[in-house]
Amino acid sequence: MEVFSYRFKAMGGPCEVRLHADDRAQADRHAAVAKAEILRLEQRYSRYREDSFTTLVNRSAGDARGIEADAESAALLDYAQTAWEQSGGLFDITSGVLRRVWDFKARRVPAQAEIDGILPLIGWQRVRWERPRLVLPLAGMELDFGGYVKEYAADRAAQACRDAGARHGFVELAGDIALIGAHPDGAPWQIGVRHPRAPEQALATIPLAAGAIASSGDYERYFEVDGLRYSHLLNPKTGWPVRGLSAVSVVAPQCLIAGTASTIAMLKGAEAGPRWLGELGLRHLCVAADGVLAGTVEHRTVPAHGPLTRT
């Protein structure tokens, strides 16, 4: 078997489908079904598309009639509610409205009064969700599926490949990875963990033969002012960026679970985050602000931080 790699952009970042296949034609077929599933979900849940479910939901804000959700969207909403409950309200898909005051391109720190003006629009407890009816009661409220639909798409694309006959490979969406299967000889893929201060370099590698891995960190979108780093990971209760951890990687059976858990751990902070992951029994690797690694997942530190690769 040969290894084939397909790279493209979707969901706001670089994507790769890497496959072992008997020939190029077989690999092309398997990669095509993965890409089609990713693009379907991007179209369905992107807040940038006028015809997406997300846009329809957000346009309905303030309308007591709300909107009816299809079965797939309803499952994602159920998941969001469960994640909100289990995170103590830290994972909240209503918090995307904070981008109205946090402009990471302009590198501007908002005033507390600006944040205070947005906070009343945030809080899953304000949403009325009774299958299949969804109501955003306040005008100006929004839902943003961006915090977890990418990982869901990785899982769905990997399953689409398996359904098409693929057995060995992975789907990567902007660093979050769902395995199709190990190498043909059973060897695990060696997954590079990003260095939070040099994202194109690996700080460690994690062997993975099944399941998924996802990471969250303060390096994806951020700016610095007066020596302080302001990350795009915002606490929905305070409106301010997370502090304490630089990055968290989580290994789980599904990329959706790994991604949600890594985000929640970042939001919980340096002490509570790793402890919460441990209580759930999720294998993880945390990077503290000083670069120190700690966690429960098997890993190998990369000397001098080599290039980020998946082998």
Summary of the structure (lengths in Angstrom):
residues: 311
radius of gyration: 19.5
end to end distance: 15.4
largest distance: 60.4
contacts: 1045
relative contact order: 0.14
helix: 34%
strand: 30%
